[in-house]
Amino acid sequence: MDSDKIIQKLNQRFAAPLPEFYKRRIVFWYDEDGEFQDRLDEVTLNNAKPLRLPR
């Protein structure tokens, strides 16, 4: 999976208007194989902040 495409899709998702009665979006990403672990610090999203949860 291409991480640039994932970042692009996430930016599109967070740029879309929220449905009525929603105040925010939360997306959980589970990287079972640790494939994107090294890139997380480099990820910059518009209108969103990536957080790393402890394992």
VMD Tcl script that draws the C-alpha trace (Angstrom):
set ca {
  {0.00 0.00 0.00}
  {1.34 3.42 -0.95}
  {1.61 5.72 2.08}
  {1.30 8.86 -0.09}
  {-2.08 7.65 -1.36}
  {-3.20 6.94 2.20}
  {-2.22 10.46 3.29}
  {-4.03 11.93 0.29}
  {-7.21 9.96 1.09}
  {-7.07 10.98 4.76}
  {-6.69 14.64 3.79}
  {-9.73 14.30 1.51}
  {-11.69 12.67 4.30}
  {-10.86 15.38 6.83}
  {-11.57 18.16 4.31}
  {-15.11 16.91 3.64}
  {-17.90 18.67 5.51}
  {-19.10 17.02 8.68}
  {-22.58 15.52 8.75}
  {-25.19 17.29 10.81}
  {-24.63 17.03 14.61}
  {-20.98 15.92 14.20}
  {-18.18 17.97 15.72}
  {-15.13 15.95 14.64}
  {-13.85 12.86 12.88}
  {-11.68 10.23 14.49}
  {-9.94 7.61 12.37}
  {-8.15 4.66 13.94}
  {-5.41 2.99 11.95}
  {-4.07 -0.35 13.12}
  {-0.75 -1.14 11.49}
  {-0.42 -4.78 12.47}
  {2.83 -5.36 10.57}
  {4.38 -2.02 11.61}
  {4.64 -1.18 7.92}
  {4.14 2.57 8.41}
  {5.64 2.94 11.87}
  {8.73 4.84 10.65}
  {6.69 7.24 8.48}
  {4.21 8.35 11.15}
  {6.50 11.10 12.43}
  {6.71 12.51 8.88}
  {2.96 12.48 8.22}
  {1.38 15.90 7.94}
  {-2.38 16.04 7.59}
  {-4.56 19.04 6.91}
  {-7.19 19.58 9.62}
  {-6.00 16.52 11.57}
  {-3.31 15.46 14.00}
  {-1.87 11.92 13.95}
  {-1.42 10.41 17.41}
  {0.45 7.25 18.26}
  {-1.23 5.05 20.85}
  {0.97 2.98 23.15}
  {1.06 -0.72 22.43}
}
mol new
graphics top color blue
foreach p $ca { graphics top sphere $p radius 0.5 }
foreach p [lrange $ca 0 end-1] q [lrange $ca 1 end] { graphics top cylinder $p $q radius 0.2 }
display resetview
